[in-house]
Amino acid sequence: MSSQLDKLVLLVICWIVYFTIHSVLAGITVKRWVARRVPHFMPFYRLSYNAIALVLLVVPVTLMYQINGENWWRWTGAMWWIANGTSLLAFAAFVWSLRYYDGQSFIGWRQLRHGISRAEDPGPLQLSPFHRVVRHPWYFLVLVILWTRDMNTPFLLSAVAATSYLWVGSRLEERKLVYYYGEAYREYRQRVPGLMPLPGRTISAKDAARLMRCSLESNESRT
């Protein structure tokens, strides 16, 4: 029992360390420090950040699968089809949503190819059909996939850790988004929920276009 508990504690610590490193490296403070001290590295920053995130993820994920734990729930019968069908739909929505993102910038290839060394390079505000329903659609889809899995103790602890990180991370990320996009994002944040879609809390395509236009005009006036 003690050995099992030790492994679970170690798993939680691994997730905390992983998410802390992930968040710190994504923060504007570290990016500005790197841009000042080693500006020639900045075109490689996003690519390196993603590589570090993938490599470090191996540790908690491997530990999660190696630990045996009590089952909290296992989907069977009709619920198996509902849970896995929901997860499959979420994954399909994630793939479909990629068309609304700049994949090369997300990976870091565009920054490397064009030698972009700025610490702050958010690009224009983009409000896809998904963003008209929830402010962080990828986070929402990840949560759907996560919580439709069978759950034993290590998986449940991992799910709670990931959910907590996505909630805290979304709050930290939005500080930057308000700074970048100003009043347009403040209005958007008031009208659209952050992680979970809610009835009546959506905006139309027309309103999304207006907010994107206002954000662009605001950025142009500042520059």
PyMOL commands that set and color helices and strands:
alter all, ss='L'
color gray80, all
select helices_A, chain A and resi 2-26+28-37+39-66+77-100+103-107+109-114+137-147+153-191+205-222
alter helices_A, ss='H'
color red, helices_A
select strands_A, chain A and resi 71-73+151-152
alter strands_A, ss='S'
color yellow, strands_A
deselect
rebuild
show_as cartoon
